[in-house]
Amino acid sequence: QVQLVESGGGLVQAGGSLSLSCAASGRTLSNLVMGWFRQAPGKEREFVASISRSGDKTYYEDSVKGRFTISRDNAKNTVYLQTNSLKPEDTAVYYCAASGLTGDYRYTQYYEYAYWGQGTQVTVSS
């Protein structure tokens, strides 16, 4: 089992930045593909970014490319999402997720992830 706890959300003005963290316990993350998803009110949960087990490859949803950066520190069992140039449409609950699949790192569907955190709220004001 993996327990994931997100932190770092908050309220920020458009154009601002937030650094989200996802700390894991229960098992090492080093052999798991990690991802970030988000869910806005009234909308389905959507993929944001994923990162390979070693951290050398990343994959992003088109609307966040160039603004968000996913990274990981396997020694600290932590995954990060740096969010820059935030827009009001980025407002959502952000979730960290871990995939137990053994293939590629570009997992974009929620059912490809077995473990989820409780989420952290990001609110961007205009």
C-alpha positions as a printed Julia matrix, in Angstrom:
126×3 Matrix{Float64}:
   0.0    0.0     0.0
   1.03   3.56   -0.67
  -0.26   6.55    1.25
   0.03   9.88   -0.56
  -0.36  13.3     1.04
  -0.44  16.47   -1.02
   0.4   19.93    0.26
   1.15  23.39   -1.06
  -2.19  24.45   -2.45
  -3.72  27.83   -1.75
  -5.11  31.03   -3.18
  -3.02  32.95   -5.69
  -3.59  35.73   -8.19
  -3.48  35.07  -11.9
   0.12  34.97  -13.08
   1.33  33.68   -9.75
   2.95  30.39   -8.77
   2.44  27.56   -6.34
   4.65  24.62   -5.47
   2.75  21.43   -4.76
   4.29  18.45   -3.0
   3.21  14.85   -2.63
   4.82  12.87    0.17
   4.52   9.1     0.13
   4.7    6.49    2.85
   4.16   2.77    2.98
   6.52   1.86    0.17
   9.18   3.41   -1.99
   8.05   5.41   -5.0
  11.18   4.7    -7.02
   9.57   1.91   -9.05
   6.25   3.7    -9.61
   5.19   6.07  -12.33
   3.73   9.15  -10.65
   1.14  11.58  -11.91
  -0.82  14.7   -11.05
  -4.48  15.14  -11.88
  -6.95  17.91  -11.16
 -10.68  18.23  -10.8
 -12.63  21.47  -11.07
 -16.19  21.81   -9.72
 -18.67  20.11  -12.0
 -15.96  18.63  -14.2
 -14.31  15.26  -14.53
 -10.89  14.57  -13.1
  -8.28  15.34  -15.75
  -4.66  14.45  -16.3
  -2.06  17.14  -15.7
   1.38  15.52  -15.79
   3.28  12.27  -15.28
   6.88  11.35  -14.61
   8.92   8.22  -15.2
  10.25   6.1   -12.37
  13.72   7.57  -12.53
  12.45  11.08  -13.18
  14.2   11.49  -16.53
  11.03  11.64  -18.61
   7.96  13.79  -18.16
   4.67  14.17  -19.97
   2.15  17.04  -19.8
  -1.37  17.88  -20.77
  -1.27  20.48  -23.52
  -2.78  23.36  -21.53
  -0.05  23.24  -18.86
   3.0   22.69  -21.07
   5.59  25.37  -20.47
   3.88  26.49  -17.25
   3.94  23.42  -14.99
   6.89  21.19  -14.12
   6.65  17.76  -12.53
   9.68  16.38  -10.7
  10.51  13.78   -8.1
  13.05  13.05   -5.41
  13.06   9.31   -4.86
  15.41   9.62   -1.9
  12.75  11.73   -0.18
   9.88   9.66   -1.54
   8.3   12.87   -2.78
   6.87  14.17   -6.05
   6.46  17.83   -6.9
   4.41  19.98   -9.24
   5.67  23.49   -9.81
   2.87  25.61  -11.23
   3.75  28.95  -12.82
   1.82  31.58  -14.76
  -1.37  30.33  -13.18
  -4.7   31.12  -14.78
  -8.21  31.15  -13.29
  -9.0   28.04  -15.33
  -6.29  26.19  -13.37
  -8.53  26.39  -10.29
  -9.19  22.84   -9.1
  -8.39  20.25   -6.5
  -5.01  18.77   -7.44
  -4.39  15.09   -6.8
  -1.2   13.11   -6.69
  -1.38   9.52   -7.92
   0.87   6.47   -8.18
   0.64   3.83  -10.88
   1.55   0.21  -10.34
   1.7   -0.48  -14.09
   5.06  -1.6   -15.43
   5.06  -0.14  -18.93
   5.44   3.38  -20.25
   5.34   6.54  -18.1
   2.71   8.35  -20.17
  -0.3    7.23  -18.21
  -3.07   9.79  -18.63
  -6.17   7.91  -17.49
  -7.33   7.84  -13.89
  -7.81   4.05  -13.98
  -4.1    3.59  -14.71
  -3.32   4.82  -11.2
  -3.87   2.63   -8.17
  -3.1    5.04   -5.34
  -4.41   8.55   -4.75
  -3.91  11.34   -2.29
  -6.71  13.34   -0.73
  -6.05  16.39   -2.9
  -5.04  19.98   -2.32
  -7.09  22.99   -3.4
  -5.59  25.48   -5.85
  -7.6   28.64   -6.41
  -6.49  31.27   -8.92
  -8.21  34.63   -8.78
  -8.47  36.93  -11.79
